Amino acid sequence: MLSIIIMLGTFFFILLVGYFLVSRVPTLLHTPLMSATNAISSITILGAFVLFSKSLSTEIIILVIVAIITASFNCIGGFLLTDRMFNMFKGKQ
């Protein structure tokens, strides 16, 4: 039980730190920063899938599922936004 409290505390602490860091990034740096966070989210998803290969308690499985869902939102949103940006630079056909 203590390990779950530590993991949740770490998650919410990192969530706050990430929010405050990203909110202070200049607009010109958002695209490179988004690429880096997409890579980190992809690693998070792979790590969560590796955890599914082990026998875990129900609470940990729920946290792994939440990690996959939140990292997937970041990856999918980042790729959709990048595709939209690339379409802005294409000429009219």
PDB file of N, CA, C and O in Angstrom:
ATOM      1  N   MET A   1       0.823  -1.198   0.000  1.00  0.00           N
ATOM      2  CA  MET A   1       0.000   0.000   0.000  1.00  0.00           C
ATOM      3  C   MET A   1       0.860   1.252   0.000  1.00  0.00           C
ATOM      4  O   MET A   1       0.528   2.238  -0.658  1.00  0.00           O
ATOM      5  N   LEU A   2       1.958   1.215   0.733  1.00  0.00           N
ATOM      6  CA  LEU A   2       2.850   2.374   0.797  1.00  0.00           C
ATOM      7  C   LEU A   2       3.465   2.665  -0.563  1.00  0.00           C
ATOM      8  O   LEU A   2       3.637   3.827  -0.934  1.00  0.00           O
ATOM      9  N   SER A   3       3.798   1.609  -1.311  1.00  0.00           N
ATOM     10  CA  SER A   3       4.408   1.827  -2.620  1.00  0.00           C
ATOM     11  C   SER A   3       3.429   2.495  -3.581  1.00  0.00           C
ATOM     12  O   SER A   3       3.844   3.291  -4.424  1.00  0.00           O
ATOM     13  N   ILE A   4       2.146   2.187  -3.468  1.00  0.00           N
ATOM     14  CA  ILE A   4       1.142   2.822  -4.322  1.00  0.00           C
ATOM     15  C   ILE A   4       1.014   4.300  -3.972  1.00  0.00           C
ATOM     16  O   ILE A   4       0.882   5.139  -4.863  1.00  0.00           O
ATOM     17  N   ILE A   5       1.052   4.622  -2.693  1.00  0.00           N
ATOM     18  CA  ILE A   5       0.973   6.021  -2.268  1.00  0.00           C
ATOM     19  C   ILE A   5       2.189   6.788  -2.778  1.00  0.00           C
ATOM     20  O   ILE A   5       2.064   7.928  -3.225  1.00  0.00           O
ATOM     21  N   ILE A   6       3.358   6.168  -2.713  1.00  0.00           N
ATOM     22  CA  ILE A   6       4.571   6.814  -3.216  1.00  0.00           C
ATOM     23  C   ILE A   6       4.478   7.019  -4.726  1.00  0.00           C
ATOM     24  O   ILE A   6       4.841   8.085  -5.224  1.00  0.00           O
ATOM     25  N   MET A   7       3.997   6.012  -5.465  1.00  0.00           N
ATOM     26  CA  MET A   7       3.862   6.146  -6.918  1.00  0.00           C
ATOM     27  C   MET A   7       2.862   7.229  -7.286  1.00  0.00           C
ATOM     28  O   MET A   7       3.125   8.031  -8.182  1.00  0.00           O
ATOM     29  N   LEU A   8       1.715   7.268  -6.608  1.00  0.00           N
ATOM     30  CA  LEU A   8       0.717   8.298  -6.896  1.00  0.00           C
ATOM     31  C   LEU A   8       1.241   9.694  -6.541  1.00  0.00           C
ATOM     32  O   LEU A   8       1.014  10.655  -7.275  1.00  0.00           O
ATOM     33  N   GLY A   9       1.929   9.791  -5.429  1.00  0.00           N
ATOM     34  CA  GLY A   9       2.521  11.075  -5.049  1.00  0.00           C
ATOM     35  C   GLY A   9       3.546  11.549  -6.067  1.00  0.00           C
ATOM     36  O   GLY A   9       3.578  12.726  -6.425  1.00  0.00           O
ATOM     37  N   THR A  10       4.383  10.628  -6.533  1.00  0.00           N
ATOM     38  CA  THR A  10       5.360  10.961  -7.556  1.00  0.00           C
ATOM     39  C   THR A  10       4.672  11.381  -8.856  1.00  0.00           C
ATOM     40  O   THR A  10       5.087  12.346  -9.499  1.00  0.00           O
ATOM     41  N   PHE A  11       3.620  10.655  -9.240  1.00  0.00           N
ATOM     42  CA  PHE A  11       2.882  10.981 -10.457  1.00  0.00           C
ATOM     43  C   PHE A  11       2.313  12.393 -10.395  1.00  0.00           C
ATOM     44  O   PHE A  11       2.480  13.164 -11.340  1.00  0.00           O
ATOM     45  N   PHE A  12       1.645  12.744  -9.302  1.00  0.00           N
ATOM     46  CA  PHE A  12       1.039  14.068  -9.210  1.00  0.00           C
ATOM     47  C   PHE A  12       2.089  15.170  -9.086  1.00  0.00           C
ATOM     48  O   PHE A  12       1.882  16.277  -9.583  1.00  0.00           O
ATOM     49  N   PHE A  13       3.210  14.881  -8.429  1.00  0.00           N
ATOM     50  CA  PHE A  13       4.291  15.859  -8.340  1.00  0.00           C
ATOM     51  C   PHE A  13       4.869  16.137  -9.720  1.00  0.00           C
ATOM     52  O   PHE A  13       5.068  17.294 -10.090  1.00  0.00           O
ATOM     53  N   ILE A  14       5.140  15.076 -10.485  1.00  0.00           N
ATOM     54  CA  ILE A  14       5.685  15.238 -11.831  1.00  0.00           C
ATOM     55  C   ILE A  14       4.666  15.908 -12.737  1.00  0.00           C
ATOM     56  O   ILE A  14       5.039  16.691 -13.611  1.00  0.00           O
ATOM     57  N   LEU A  15       3.390  15.616 -12.542  1.00  0.00           N
ATOM     58  CA  LEU A  15       2.337  16.266 -13.323  1.00  0.00           C
ATOM     59  C   LEU A  15       2.372  17.781 -13.102  1.00  0.00           C
ATOM     60  O   LEU A  15       2.293  18.545 -14.064  1.00  0.00           O
ATOM     61  N   LEU A  16       2.487  18.215 -11.867  1.00  0.00           N
ATOM     62  CA  LEU A  16       2.553  19.648 -11.574  1.00  0.00           C
ATOM     63  C   LEU A  16       3.822  20.283 -12.120  1.00  0.00           C
ATOM     64  O   LEU A  16       3.775  21.357 -12.720  1.00  0.00           O
ATOM     65  N   VAL A  17       4.953  19.622 -11.914  1.00  0.00           N
ATOM     66  CA  VAL A  17       6.221  20.157 -12.421  1.00  0.00           C
ATOM     67  C   VAL A  17       6.170  20.267 -13.943  1.00  0.00           C
ATOM     68  O   VAL A  17       6.581  21.283 -14.502  1.00  0.00           O
ATOM     69  N   GLY A  18       5.673  19.238 -14.611  1.00  0.00           N
ATOM     70  CA  GLY A  18       5.568  19.266 -16.065  1.00  0.00           C
ATOM     71  C   GLY A  18       4.664  20.376 -16.544  1.00  0.00           C
ATOM     72  O   GLY A  18       4.985  21.061 -17.515  1.00  0.00           O
ATOM     73  N   TYR A  19       3.539  20.566 -15.881  1.00  0.00           N
ATOM     74  CA  TYR A  19       2.615  21.634 -16.274  1.00  0.00           C
ATOM     75  C   TYR A  19       3.286  23.001 -16.164  1.00  0.00           C
ATOM     76  O   TYR A  19       3.201  23.812 -17.085  1.00  0.00           O
ATOM     77  N   PHE A  20       3.952  23.255 -15.036  1.00  0.00           N
ATOM     78  CA  PHE A  20       4.576  24.566 -14.860  1.00  0.00           C
ATOM     79  C   PHE A  20       5.751  24.771 -15.809  1.00  0.00           C
ATOM     80  O   PHE A  20       5.992  25.895 -16.248  1.00  0.00           O
ATOM     81  N   LEU A  21       6.481  23.719 -16.130  1.00  0.00           N
ATOM     82  CA  LEU A  21       7.583  23.865 -17.080  1.00  0.00           C
ATOM     83  C   LEU A  21       7.076  24.131 -18.487  1.00  0.00           C
ATOM     84  O   LEU A  21       7.572  25.033 -19.162  1.00  0.00           O
ATOM     85  N   VAL A  22       6.104  23.367 -18.936  1.00  0.00           N
ATOM     86  CA  VAL A  22       5.602  23.515 -20.299  1.00  0.00           C
ATOM     87  C   VAL A  22       4.868  24.843 -20.471  1.00  0.00           C
ATOM     88  O   VAL A  22       4.929  25.443 -21.544  1.00  0.00           O
ATOM     89  N   SER A  23       4.181  25.308 -19.439  1.00  0.00           N
ATOM     90  CA  SER A  23       3.438  26.562 -19.572  1.00  0.00           C
ATOM     91  C   SER A  23       4.361  27.766 -19.717  1.00  0.00           C
ATOM     92  O   SER A  23       3.916  28.827 -20.155  1.00  0.00           O
ATOM     93  N   ARG A  24       5.625  27.627 -19.362  1.00  0.00           N
ATOM     94  CA  ARG A  24       6.563  28.740 -19.462  1.00  0.00           C
ATOM     95  C   ARG A  24       7.478  28.635 -20.684  1.00  0.00           C
ATOM     96  O   ARG A  24       8.412  29.426 -20.816  1.00  0.00           O
ATOM     97  N   VAL A  25       7.236  27.696 -21.559  1.00  0.00           N
ATOM     98  CA  VAL A  25       8.058  27.525 -22.752  1.00  0.00           C
ATOM     99  C   VAL A  25       7.604  28.520 -23.817  1.00  0.00           C
ATOM    100  O   VAL A  25       6.404  28.655 -24.056  1.00  0.00           O
ATOM    101  N   PRO A  26       8.547  29.225 -24.466  1.00  0.00           N
ATOM    102  CA  PRO A  26       8.157  30.147 -25.539  1.00  0.00           C
ATOM    103  C   PRO A  26       7.477  29.401 -26.697  1.00  0.00           C
ATOM    104  O   PRO A  26       7.724  28.214 -26.912  1.00  0.00           O
ATOM    105  N   THR A  27       6.637  30.099 -27.421  1.00  0.00           N
ATOM    106  CA  THR A  27       5.852  29.489 -28.492  1.00  0.00           C
ATOM    107  C   THR A  27       6.737  28.848 -29.554  1.00  0.00           C
ATOM    108  O   THR A  27       6.372  27.802 -30.091  1.00  0.00           O
ATOM    109  N   LEU A  28       7.869  29.427 -29.871  1.00  0.00           N
ATOM    110  CA  LEU A  28       8.752  28.884 -30.911  1.00  0.00           C
ATOM    111  C   LEU A  28       9.326  27.525 -30.550  1.00  0.00           C
ATOM    112  O   LEU A  28       9.725  26.770 -31.436  1.00  0.00           O
ATOM    113  N   LEU A  29       9.373  27.204 -29.278  1.00  0.00           N
ATOM    114  CA  LEU A  29       9.957  25.933 -28.842  1.00  0.00           C
ATOM    115  C   LEU A  29       8.934  24.840 -28.605  1.00  0.00           C
ATOM    116  O   LEU A  29       9.306  23.737 -28.205  1.00  0.00           O
ATOM    117  N   HIS A  30       7.653  25.108 -28.836  1.00  0.00           N
ATOM    118  CA  HIS A  30       6.629  24.105 -28.541  1.00  0.00           C
ATOM    119  C   HIS A  30       6.766  22.857 -29.410  1.00  0.00           C
ATOM    120  O   HIS A  30       6.590  21.745 -28.912  1.00  0.00           O
ATOM    121  N   THR A  31       7.075  23.016 -30.692  1.00  0.00           N
ATOM    122  CA  THR A  31       7.157  21.857 -31.579  1.00  0.00           C
ATOM    123  C   THR A  31       8.310  20.935 -31.200  1.00  0.00           C
ATOM    124  O   THR A  31       8.088  19.728 -31.103  1.00  0.00           O
ATOM    125  N   PRO A  32       9.538  21.431 -30.979  1.00  0.00           N
ATOM    126  CA  PRO A  32      10.598  20.507 -30.523  1.00  0.00           C
ATOM    127  C   PRO A  32      10.296  19.880 -29.170  1.00  0.00           C
ATOM    128  O   PRO A  32      10.629  18.719 -28.932  1.00  0.00           O
ATOM    129  N   LEU A  33       9.672  20.638 -28.292  1.00  0.00           N
ATOM    130  CA  LEU A  33       9.317  20.094 -26.981  1.00  0.00           C
ATOM    131  C   LEU A  33       8.262  19.006 -27.128  1.00  0.00           C
ATOM    132  O   LEU A  33       8.306  17.998 -26.423  1.00  0.00           O
ATOM    133  N   MET A  34       7.312  19.207 -28.046  1.00  0.00           N
ATOM    134  CA  MET A  34       6.269  18.216 -28.272  1.00  0.00           C
ATOM    135  C   MET A  34       6.868  16.925 -28.822  1.00  0.00           C
ATOM    136  O   MET A  34       6.433  15.832 -28.460  1.00  0.00           O
ATOM    137  N   SER A  35       7.858  17.049 -29.691  1.00  0.00           N
ATOM    138  CA  SER A  35       8.512  15.855 -30.221  1.00  0.00           C
ATOM    139  C   SER A  35       9.200  15.072 -29.109  1.00  0.00           C
ATOM    140  O   SER A  35       9.154  13.842 -29.087  1.00  0.00           O
ATOM    141  N   ALA A  36       9.830  15.782 -28.198  1.00  0.00           N
ATOM    142  CA  ALA A  36      10.502  15.102 -27.087  1.00  0.00           C
ATOM    143  C   ALA A  36       9.490  14.428 -26.167  1.00  0.00           C
ATOM    144  O   ALA A  36       9.720  13.305 -25.719  1.00  0.00           O
ATOM    145  N   THR A  37       8.379  15.092 -25.882  1.00  0.00           N
ATOM    146  CA  THR A  37       7.394  14.476 -25.002  1.00  0.00           C
ATOM    147  C   THR A  37       6.690  13.304 -25.673  1.00  0.00           C
ATOM    148  O   THR A  37       6.275  12.364 -24.996  1.00  0.00           O
ATOM    149  N   ASN A  38       6.550  13.348 -27.001  1.00  0.00           N
ATOM    150  CA  ASN A  38       6.002  12.186 -27.710  1.00  0.00           C
ATOM    151  C   ASN A  38       6.929  10.988 -27.564  1.00  0.00           C
ATOM    152  O   ASN A  38       6.466   9.862 -27.377  1.00  0.00           O
ATOM    153  N   ALA A  39       8.228  11.221 -27.646  1.00  0.00           N
ATOM    154  CA  ALA A  39       9.194  10.126 -27.476  1.00  0.00           C
ATOM    155  C   ALA A  39       9.128   9.562 -26.058  1.00  0.00           C
ATOM    156  O   ALA A  39       9.166   8.347 -25.865  1.00  0.00           O
ATOM    157  N   ILE A  40       9.031  10.437 -25.080  1.00  0.00           N
ATOM    158  CA  ILE A  40       8.948   9.988 -23.687  1.00  0.00           C
ATOM    159  C   ILE A  40       7.654   9.207 -23.458  1.00  0.00           C
ATOM    160  O   ILE A  40       7.654   8.188 -22.768  1.00  0.00           O
ATOM    161  N   SER A  41       6.558   9.686 -24.036  1.00  0.00           N
ATOM    162  CA  SER A  41       5.286   8.980 -23.880  1.00  0.00           C
ATOM    163  C   SER A  41       5.330   7.614 -24.554  1.00  0.00           C
ATOM    164  O   SER A  41       4.746   6.654 -24.051  1.00  0.00           O
ATOM    165  N   SER A  42       6.010   7.524 -25.674  1.00  0.00           N
ATOM    166  CA  SER A  42       6.146   6.224 -26.340  1.00  0.00           C
ATOM    167  C   SER A  42       6.930   5.249 -25.467  1.00  0.00           C
ATOM    168  O   SER A  42       6.588   4.069 -25.397  1.00  0.00           O
ATOM    169  N   ILE A  43       7.966   5.729 -24.810  1.00  0.00           N
ATOM    170  CA  ILE A  43       8.738   4.877 -23.898  1.00  0.00           C
ATOM    171  C   ILE A  43       7.869   4.465 -22.715  1.00  0.00           C
ATOM    172  O   ILE A  43       7.962   3.331 -22.246  1.00  0.00           O
ATOM    173  N   THR A  44       7.024   5.376 -22.228  1.00  0.00           N
ATOM    174  CA  THR A  44       6.111   5.041 -21.136  1.00  0.00           C
ATOM    175  C   THR A  44       5.160   3.931 -21.542  1.00  0.00           C
ATOM    176  O   THR A  44       4.906   3.011 -20.765  1.00  0.00           O
ATOM    177  N   ILE A  45       4.632   4.013 -22.762  1.00  0.00           N
ATOM    178  CA  ILE A  45       3.713   2.978 -23.242  1.00  0.00           C
ATOM    179  C   ILE A  45       4.430   1.638 -23.356  1.00  0.00           C
ATOM    180  O   ILE A  45       3.884   0.611 -22.954  1.00  0.00           O
ATOM    181  N   LEU A  46       5.643   1.635 -23.897  1.00  0.00           N
ATOM    182  CA  LEU A  46       6.390   0.382 -24.004  1.00  0.00           C
ATOM    183  C   LEU A  46       6.692  -0.208 -22.633  1.00  0.00           C
ATOM    184  O   LEU A  46       6.583  -1.419 -22.436  1.00  0.00           O
ATOM    185  N   GLY A  47       7.074   0.649 -21.682  1.00  0.00           N
ATOM    186  CA  GLY A  47       7.338   0.173 -20.331  1.00  0.00           C
ATOM    187  C   GLY A  47       6.096  -0.401 -19.673  1.00  0.00           C
ATOM    188  O   GLY A  47       6.174  -1.384 -18.937  1.00  0.00           O
ATOM    189  N   ALA A  48       4.946   0.215 -19.936  1.00  0.00           N
ATOM    190  CA  ALA A  48       3.690  -0.297 -19.371  1.00  0.00           C
ATOM    191  C   ALA A  48       3.355  -1.661 -19.963  1.00  0.00           C
ATOM    192  O   ALA A  48       2.878  -2.546 -19.252  1.00  0.00           O
ATOM    193  N   PHE A  49       3.600  -1.838 -21.259  1.00  0.00           N
ATOM    194  CA  PHE A  49       3.343  -3.148 -21.867  1.00  0.00           C
ATOM    195  C   PHE A  49       4.283  -4.219 -21.311  1.00  0.00           C
ATOM    196  O   PHE A  49       3.896  -5.380 -21.173  1.00  0.00           O
ATOM    197  N   VAL A  50       5.510  -3.827 -20.995  1.00  0.00           N
ATOM    198  CA  VAL A  50       6.442  -4.783 -20.377  1.00  0.00           C
ATOM    199  C   VAL A  50       5.933  -5.182 -18.993  1.00  0.00           C
ATOM    200  O   VAL A  50       6.058  -6.340 -18.594  1.00  0.00           O
ATOM    201  N   LEU A  51       5.361  -4.227 -18.261  1.00  0.00           N
ATOM    202  CA  LEU A  51       4.820  -4.547 -16.936  1.00  0.00           C
ATOM    203  C   LEU A  51       3.661  -5.536 -17.014  1.00  0.00           C
ATOM    204  O   LEU A  51       3.446  -6.312 -16.083  1.00  0.00           O
ATOM    205  N   PHE A  52       2.913  -5.514 -18.117  1.00  0.00           N
ATOM    206  CA  PHE A  52       1.802  -6.461 -18.259  1.00  0.00           C
ATOM    207  C   PHE A  52       2.294  -7.904 -18.355  1.00  0.00           C
ATOM    208  O   PHE A  52       1.512  -8.831 -18.140  1.00  0.00           O
ATOM    209  N   SER A  53       3.575  -8.114 -18.674  1.00  0.00           N
ATOM    210  CA  SER A  53       4.086  -9.479 -18.777  1.00  0.00           C
ATOM    211  C   SER A  53       4.366 -10.092 -17.404  1.00  0.00           C
ATOM    212  O   SER A  53       4.633 -11.290 -17.308  1.00  0.00           O
ATOM    213  N   LYS A  54       4.308  -9.299 -16.361  1.00  0.00           N
ATOM    214  CA  LYS A  54       4.551  -9.789 -15.002  1.00  0.00           C
ATOM    215  C   LYS A  54       3.223  -9.920 -14.267  1.00  0.00           C
ATOM    216  O   LYS A  54       2.233  -9.279 -14.619  1.00  0.00           O
ATOM    217  N   SER A  55       3.223 -10.757 -13.246  1.00  0.00           N
ATOM    218  CA  SER A  55       2.003 -10.872 -12.435  1.00  0.00           C
ATOM    219  C   SER A  55       2.012  -9.735 -11.409  1.00  0.00           C
ATOM    220  O   SER A  55       2.920  -9.632 -10.584  1.00  0.00           O
ATOM    221  N   LEU A  56       0.993  -8.893 -11.479  1.00  0.00           N
ATOM    222  CA  LEU A  56       0.923  -7.704 -10.640  1.00  0.00           C
ATOM    223  C   LEU A  56      -0.401  -7.681  -9.881  1.00  0.00           C
ATOM    224  O   LEU A  56      -1.352  -8.382 -10.225  1.00  0.00           O
ATOM    225  N   SER A  57      -0.430  -6.864  -8.854  1.00  0.00           N
ATOM    226  CA  SER A  57      -1.681  -6.709  -8.103  1.00  0.00           C
ATOM    227  C   SER A  57      -2.665  -5.874  -8.924  1.00  0.00           C
ATOM    228  O   SER A  57      -2.287  -5.226  -9.899  1.00  0.00           O
ATOM    229  N   THR A  58      -3.894  -5.900  -8.523  1.00  0.00           N
ATOM    230  CA  THR A  58      -4.949  -5.189  -9.252  1.00  0.00           C
ATOM    231  C   THR A  58      -4.694  -3.680  -9.277  1.00  0.00           C
ATOM    232  O   THR A  58      -4.929  -3.026 -10.293  1.00  0.00           O
ATOM    233  N   GLU A  59      -4.217  -3.132  -8.165  1.00  0.00           N
ATOM    234  CA  GLU A  59      -3.969  -1.693  -8.098  1.00  0.00           C
ATOM    235  C   GLU A  59      -2.898  -1.274  -9.090  1.00  0.00           C
ATOM    236  O   GLU A  59      -3.026  -0.244  -9.751  1.00  0.00           O
ATOM    237  N   ILE A  60      -1.840  -2.073  -9.195  1.00  0.00           N
ATOM    238  CA  ILE A  60      -0.753  -1.748 -10.126  1.00  0.00           C
ATOM    239  C   ILE A  60      -1.240  -1.871 -11.564  1.00  0.00           C
ATOM    240  O   ILE A  60      -0.874  -1.059 -12.414  1.00  0.00           O
ATOM    241  N   ILE A  61      -2.051  -2.865 -11.839  1.00  0.00           N
ATOM    242  CA  ILE A  61      -2.594  -3.025 -13.197  1.00  0.00           C
ATOM    243  C   ILE A  61      -3.437  -1.807 -13.573  1.00  0.00           C
ATOM    244  O   ILE A  61      -3.372  -1.337 -14.709  1.00  0.00           O
ATOM    245  N   ILE A  62      -4.223  -1.294 -12.632  1.00  0.00           N
ATOM    246  CA  ILE A  62      -5.031  -0.100 -12.895  1.00  0.00           C
ATOM    247  C   ILE A  62      -4.126   1.094 -13.186  1.00  0.00           C
ATOM    248  O   ILE A  62      -4.405   1.870 -14.101  1.00  0.00           O
ATOM    249  N   LEU A  63      -3.041   1.252 -12.415  1.00  0.00           N
ATOM    250  CA  LEU A  63      -2.108   2.346 -12.670  1.00  0.00           C
ATOM    251  C   LEU A  63      -1.423   2.203 -14.026  1.00  0.00           C
ATOM    252  O   LEU A  63      -1.183   3.196 -14.712  1.00  0.00           O
ATOM    253  N   VAL A  64      -1.110   0.971 -14.410  1.00  0.00           N
ATOM    254  CA  VAL A  64      -0.494   0.741 -15.719  1.00  0.00           C
ATOM    255  C   VAL A  64      -1.465   1.117 -16.831  1.00  0.00           C
ATOM    256  O   VAL A  64      -1.068   1.725 -17.825  1.00  0.00           O
ATOM    257  N   ILE A  65      -2.724   0.763 -16.670  1.00  0.00           N
ATOM    258  CA  ILE A  65      -3.736   1.115 -17.676  1.00  0.00           C
ATOM    259  C   ILE A  65      -3.890   2.637 -17.769  1.00  0.00           C
ATOM    260  O   ILE A  65      -3.999   3.186 -18.865  1.00  0.00           O
ATOM    261  N   VAL A  66      -3.899   3.313 -16.624  1.00  0.00           N
ATOM    262  CA  VAL A  66      -3.991   4.781 -16.629  1.00  0.00           C
ATOM    263  C   VAL A  66      -2.765   5.384 -17.310  1.00  0.00           C
ATOM    264  O   VAL A  66      -2.892   6.360 -18.049  1.00  0.00           O
ATOM    265  N   ALA A  67      -1.583   4.817 -17.073  1.00  0.00           N
ATOM    266  CA  ALA A  67      -0.366   5.320 -17.720  1.00  0.00           C
ATOM    267  C   ALA A  67      -0.446   5.149 -19.235  1.00  0.00           C
ATOM    268  O   ALA A  67      -0.050   6.046 -19.979  1.00  0.00           O
ATOM    269  N   ILE A  68      -0.948   4.018 -19.692  1.00  0.00           N
ATOM    270  CA  ILE A  68      -1.070   3.788 -21.133  1.00  0.00           C
ATOM    271  C   ILE A  68      -2.059   4.780 -21.739  1.00  0.00           C
ATOM    272  O   ILE A  68      -1.801   5.335 -22.807  1.00  0.00           O
ATOM    273  N   ILE A  69      -3.177   5.005 -21.076  1.00  0.00           N
ATOM    274  CA  ILE A  69      -4.190   5.909 -21.617  1.00  0.00           C
ATOM    275  C   ILE A  69      -3.663   7.344 -21.686  1.00  0.00           C
ATOM    276  O   ILE A  69      -3.811   8.006 -22.714  1.00  0.00           O
ATOM    277  N   THR A  70      -3.055   7.827 -20.615  1.00  0.00           N
ATOM    278  CA  THR A  70      -2.573   9.213 -20.614  1.00  0.00           C
ATOM    279  C   THR A  70      -1.416   9.406 -21.595  1.00  0.00           C
ATOM    280  O   THR A  70      -1.347  10.436 -22.265  1.00  0.00           O
ATOM    281  N   ALA A  71      -0.516   8.442 -21.688  1.00  0.00           N
ATOM    282  CA  ALA A  71       0.583   8.558 -22.649  1.00  0.00           C
ATOM    283  C   ALA A  71       0.058   8.472 -24.079  1.00  0.00           C
ATOM    284  O   ALA A  71       0.601   9.116 -24.976  1.00  0.00           O
ATOM    285  N   SER A  72      -0.984   7.689 -24.296  1.00  0.00           N
ATOM    286  CA  SER A  72      -1.573   7.588 -25.636  1.00  0.00           C
ATOM    287  C   SER A  72      -2.201   8.907 -26.055  1.00  0.00           C
ATOM    288  O   SER A  72      -2.083   9.304 -27.214  1.00  0.00           O
ATOM    289  N   PHE A  73      -2.869   9.595 -25.128  1.00  0.00           N
ATOM    290  CA  PHE A  73      -3.425  10.915 -25.452  1.00  0.00           C
ATOM    291  C   PHE A  73      -2.330  11.855 -25.942  1.00  0.00           C
ATOM    292  O   PHE A  73      -2.516  12.571 -26.926  1.00  0.00           O
ATOM    293  N   ASN A  74      -1.201  11.854 -25.264  1.00  0.00           N
ATOM    294  CA  ASN A  74      -0.102  12.731 -25.646  1.00  0.00           C
ATOM    295  C   ASN A  74       0.441  12.347 -27.016  1.00  0.00           C
ATOM    296  O   ASN A  74       0.659  13.219 -27.856  1.00  0.00           O
ATOM    297  N   CYS A  75       0.661  11.062 -27.256  1.00  0.00           N
ATOM    298  CA  CYS A  75       1.204  10.625 -28.544  1.00  0.00           C
ATOM    299  C   CYS A  75       0.247  10.928 -29.692  1.00  0.00           C
ATOM    300  O   CYS A  75       0.653  11.502 -30.702  1.00  0.00           O
ATOM    301  N   ILE A  76      -0.994  10.555 -29.546  1.00  0.00           N
ATOM    302  CA  ILE A  76      -1.968  10.748 -30.624  1.00  0.00           C
ATOM    303  C   ILE A  76      -2.184  12.237 -30.885  1.00  0.00           C
ATOM    304  O   ILE A  76      -2.207  12.667 -32.038  1.00  0.00           O
ATOM    305  N   GLY A  77      -2.339  13.018 -29.831  1.00  0.00           N
ATOM    306  CA  GLY A  77      -2.500  14.462 -29.999  1.00  0.00           C
ATOM    307  C   GLY A  77      -1.289  15.108 -30.647  1.00  0.00           C
ATOM    308  O   GLY A  77      -1.431  15.994 -31.490  1.00  0.00           O
ATOM    309  N   GLY A  78      -0.110  14.673 -30.261  1.00  0.00           N
ATOM    310  CA  GLY A  78       1.110  15.222 -30.854  1.00  0.00           C
ATOM    311  C   GLY A  78       1.231  14.899 -32.326  1.00  0.00           C
ATOM    312  O   GLY A  78       1.611  15.753 -33.126  1.00  0.00           O
ATOM    313  N   PHE A  79       0.910  13.668 -32.687  1.00  0.00           N
ATOM    314  CA  PHE A  79       0.988  13.298 -34.096  1.00  0.00           C
ATOM    315  C   PHE A  79      -0.077  14.013 -34.921  1.00  0.00           C
ATOM    316  O   PHE A  79       0.198  14.421 -36.050  1.00  0.00           O
ATOM    317  N   LEU A  80      -1.281  14.175 -34.388  1.00  0.00           N
ATOM    318  CA  LEU A  80      -2.326  14.894 -35.117  1.00  0.00           C
ATOM    319  C   LEU A  80      -1.956  16.361 -35.304  1.00  0.00           C
ATOM    320  O   LEU A  80      -2.178  16.931 -36.372  1.00  0.00           O
ATOM    321  N   LEU A  81      -1.393  16.968 -34.268  1.00  0.00           N
ATOM    322  CA  LEU A  81      -0.987  18.364 -34.369  1.00  0.00           C
ATOM    323  C   LEU A  81       0.164  18.533 -35.351  1.00  0.00           C
ATOM    324  O   LEU A  81       0.184  19.490 -36.125  1.00  0.00           O
ATOM    325  N   THR A  82       1.117  17.615 -35.326  1.00  0.00           N
ATOM    326  CA  THR A  82       2.235  17.682 -36.267  1.00  0.00           C
ATOM    327  C   THR A  82       1.741  17.523 -37.700  1.00  0.00           C
ATOM    328  O   THR A  82       2.208  18.229 -38.594  1.00  0.00           O
ATOM    329  N   ASP A  83       0.804  16.605 -37.930  1.00  0.00           N
ATOM    330  CA  ASP A  83       0.239  16.428 -39.266  1.00  0.00           C
ATOM    331  C   ASP A  83      -0.476  17.696 -39.719  1.00  0.00           C
ATOM    332  O   ASP A  83      -0.377  18.089 -40.881  1.00  0.00           O
ATOM    333  N   ARG A  84      -1.185  18.322 -38.812  1.00  0.00           N
ATOM    334  CA  ARG A  84      -1.874  19.573 -39.147  1.00  0.00           C
ATOM    335  C   ARG A  84      -0.876  20.668 -39.509  1.00  0.00           C
ATOM    336  O   ARG A  84      -1.107  21.442 -40.438  1.00  0.00           O
ATOM    337  N   MET A  85       0.237  20.729 -38.773  1.00  0.00           N
ATOM    338  CA  MET A  85       1.268  21.716 -39.093  1.00  0.00           C
ATOM    339  C   MET A  85       1.884  21.459 -40.468  1.00  0.00           C
ATOM    340  O   MET A  85       2.101  22.396 -41.237  1.00  0.00           O
ATOM    341  N   PHE A  86       2.165  20.190 -40.779  1.00  0.00           N
ATOM    342  CA  PHE A  86       2.730  19.873 -42.077  1.00  0.00           C
ATOM    343  C   PHE A  86       1.772  20.235 -43.199  1.00  0.00           C
ATOM    344  O   PHE A  86       2.203  20.686 -44.260  1.00  0.00           O
ATOM    345  N   ASN A  87       0.491  20.046 -42.981  1.00  0.00           N
ATOM    346  CA  ASN A  87      -0.503  20.408 -44.002  1.00  0.00           C
ATOM    347  C   ASN A  87      -0.567  21.914 -44.210  1.00  0.00           C
ATOM    348  O   ASN A  87      -0.923  22.366 -45.299  1.00  0.00           O
ATOM    349  N   MET A  88      -0.235  22.694 -43.203  1.00  0.00           N
ATOM    350  CA  MET A  88      -0.225  24.152 -43.357  1.00  0.00           C
ATOM    351  C   MET A  88       0.887  24.608 -44.299  1.00  0.00           C
ATOM    352  O   MET A  88       0.748  25.622 -44.983  1.00  0.00           O
ATOM    353  N   PHE A  89       2.004  23.849 -44.337  1.00  0.00           N
ATOM    354  CA  PHE A  89       3.137  24.254 -45.152  1.00  0.00           C
ATOM    355  C   PHE A  89       3.082  23.690 -46.570  1.00  0.00           C
ATOM    356  O   PHE A  89       3.892  24.069 -47.416  1.00  0.00           O
ATOM    357  N   LYS A  90       2.147  22.797 -46.836  1.00  0.00           N
ATOM    358  CA  LYS A  90       1.985  22.271 -48.189  1.00  0.00           C
ATOM    359  C   LYS A  90       1.335  23.339 -49.054  1.00  0.00           C
ATOM    360  O   LYS A  90       0.495  24.116 -48.600  1.00  0.00           O
ATOM    361  N   GLY A  91       1.750  23.350 -50.307  1.00  0.00           N
ATOM    362  CA  GLY A  91       1.130  24.275 -51.243  1.00  0.00           C
ATOM    363  C   GLY A  91      -0.230  23.767 -51.671  1.00  0.00           C
ATOM    364  O   GLY A  91      -0.560  22.596 -51.481  1.00  0.00           O
ATOM    365  N   LYS A  92      -1.020  24.664 -52.253  1.00  0.00           N
ATOM    366  CA  LYS A  92      -2.323  24.229 -52.747  1.00  0.00           C
ATOM    367  C   LYS A  92      -2.115  23.352 -53.964  1.00  0.00           C
ATOM    368  O   LYS A  92      -1.305  23.668 -54.835  1.00  0.00           O
ATOM    369  N   GLN A  93      -2.841  22.257 -54.022  1.00  0.00           N
ATOM    370  CA  GLN A  93      -2.635  21.287 -55.115  1.00  0.00           C
ATOM    371  C   GLN A  93      -3.649  21.464 -56.202  1.00  0.00           C
ATOM    372  O   GLN A  93      -3.624  20.735 -57.194  1.00  0.00           O
TER     373      GLN A  93
END
